[in-house]
Amino acid sequence: MMVTNERRRDFPTPDSSRRIAPGSAGGRRRRAGALVAGVLGTLCVPSAALLAQTEEPTLEVLPLEEETRLALSAAPEHLRDGAGVVALTADGFVTVRETRNGFTCVVNRDHPLNRKPTCYDPAGTAAILPKVEFVGRLLLEGVALDEIDRRVEEKFASGEFVAPSRPGIAYMLSAEIRNVDPRTGEVGTFPPHLMFYAPNLTNEDIGASFEAMREHPWLPFVGYQGPHGFIIVVVGDPAP
C-alpha cells in the first residue's frame, strides 16, 4: 500500500521505569499503545524505506486453504459466510469465491514480509482492492518497493486508482496481522482494528498525538495519508 512521503518522526522509547505486569489490563494497554505508536511511525515512511535496513526478502505464498482462512479472519464473524475472498497464488490473485454481502476479504501485502488480512466493504472493494492486487502482483514478481511506489503514484495520477466513492469501512480484526517495523527490520504484529476511509485527512486534522496514543491506544489516528487514507481505531488487544 502506498504511504505518505512526509518525514517520519521517531518515537521515544517506552518509559521502562513504569513496570506493569504484562498480563494486567494496564500492561495490555501499554503494550497496545506502544504497538500503535510504533506502527504510526512506520506509516510515515515511504514503502521503499522498509527495505533500507535489511536484505531484500522474498514474498512467501501460502497454501490456498491457509490464505483463505487468513483473509476471512479479518472480518467479524457475522460477515464471514457471505464475504468474497481473493487470494494470492504463485500465479497471481484468484477469486476463491464471490461476495454475497458486498464485503471482500484479502491478505494485503505491501511488503514481502507483511501479511495484513483485510475485509473491505463495497466502496473499498471497488476502489482499494485493485491497488492491493496490483502491489501484491508486483511483489510476487520481485519488483523493488521504490519502483512499486512509483507505479502506484502513476496510476493515481492517471485516474486509474481513485479514492473510495463514499465513507465506509475495512475490517482488520485478525489476531494474525504481520507487520514490518522499518526502524528495526523486525516483523511484529498489530492489534485488531477498524479502518474508516478518510481520503487526504491528516493526523493534524484530527489532533492525533503519538504521546496520547501511546497512553490511549483506542484513540483514532490517520494511516496511509492520501487518497487511500484511513482513520484507524484499535478495538482489541495485540496477539500474545
Number of C-alpha atoms within 10 A of each C-alpha: 22 26 21 19 14 11 10 14 12 14 14 10 8 12 7 7 6 9 9 13 10 12 11 10 12 14 15 18 21 21 21 25 27 23 20 27 24 22 19 23 20 24 22 19 21 21 24 17 14 22 18 12 11 12 8 14 11 13 17 14 16 14 12 15 11 12 21 22 16 24 28 28 24 29 25 14 10 8 17 20 13 15 22 25 23 23 26 25 16 13 10 15 15 13 13 14 14 14 18 12 14 16 24 30 30 30 28 23 23 27 23 21 17 20 23 24 27 26 34 26 17 21 20 25 21 17 19 21 22 15 23 18 23 18 24 25 19 17 19 20 14 15 13 16 23 15 13 22 18 11 16 19 14 13 13 14 11 10 10 12 20 18 20 20 12 12 11 16 21 26 22 30 25 25 20 22 24 17 21 21 18 23 15 10 15 11 12 15 20 25 23 20 21 21 23 18 25 24 20 16 20 19 16 10 10 12 11 15 14 22 14 14 22 22 18 18 26 19 18 21 26 27 25 26 22 18 21 23 23 25 22 25 19 23 15 19 18 22 14 8
